[in-house]
């Protein structure tokens, strides 16, 4: 699992924008590394972040969480 630090203000993005950004981050980080998932952090705090349906998740995020955002899924 990879810990990804996000800047202040990430939570000001709309839920839809956050989910799109997270999908992109998850697929990028897990593409060419040993990481199979990510967690977003600010300082020492793990952030609750939305999946594409808007549900807040605090567990590590994986490609399966964002598969609905892939081009073939629509």
C-alpha positions in Angstrom: 0.0 0.0 0.0 1.2 3.5 -0.8 0.5 6.5 1.3 -0.2 9.6 -0.8 0.0 13.0 0.8 -2.6 15.5 -0.5 -2.4 19.3 -0.1 -4.8 21.4 1.9 -7.9 22.1 -0.2 -8.4 18.7 -1.7 -11.6 18.4 0.2 -12.9 21.6 -1.5 -13.2 19.7 -4.8 -16.6 18.3 -5.5 -17.2 14.7 -4.7 -17.3 13.9 -8.5 -13.9 15.7 -9.0 -12.4 13.9 -6.0 -13.5 10.5 -7.2 -12.2 11.2 -10.7 -8.8 12.3 -9.3 -8.7 9.4 -7.0 -9.4 6.9 -9.8 -6.5 8.4 -11.8 -4.2 8.3 -8.8 -5.1 4.7 -7.9 -4.6 3.5 -11.5 -1.3 5.4 -11.9 0.3 4.4 -8.6 -0.7 0.7 -8.9 0.3 0.4 -12.5 4.1 0.1 -12.2 4.8 -0.4 -8.5 4.4 -3.1 -5.9 1.6 -1.1 -4.4 -1.8 -2.7 -4.8 -3.7 0.1 -3.1 -3.3 3.6 -1.8 -4.5 5.7 1.2 -4.6 9.5 1.1 -3.2 11.3 4.1 -2.8 14.9 5.3 -0.1 15.0 7.9 -0.6 12.0 10.1 -4.3 11.7 9.4 -5.8 9.2 7.0 -8.5 10.9 4.9 -12.0 9.5 4.2 -12.4 9.8 0.4 -15.2 9.1 -2.0 -15.6 6.2 -4.4 -17.4 6.9 -7.7 -20.8 6.4 -6.0 -19.9 9.0 -3.3 -19.5 6.6 -0.5 -16.7 7.7 1.9 -14.0 5.1 2.4 -11.2 5.0 4.9 -9.7 1.7 4.0 -6.9 1.4 1.3 -8.3 2.1 -2.2 -7.8 -0.3 -5.0 -8.4 -0.5 -8.7 -11.6 -2.4 -8.0 -13.0 0.7 -6.2 -12.7 2.8 -9.4 -13.2 0.3 -12.2 -16.5 2.1 -13.1 -14.4 5.1 -14.2 -12.4 3.2 -16.8 -13.2 3.9 -20.4 -14.7 0.4 -21.1 -17.0 0.6 -18.2 -19.5 3.1 -19.6 
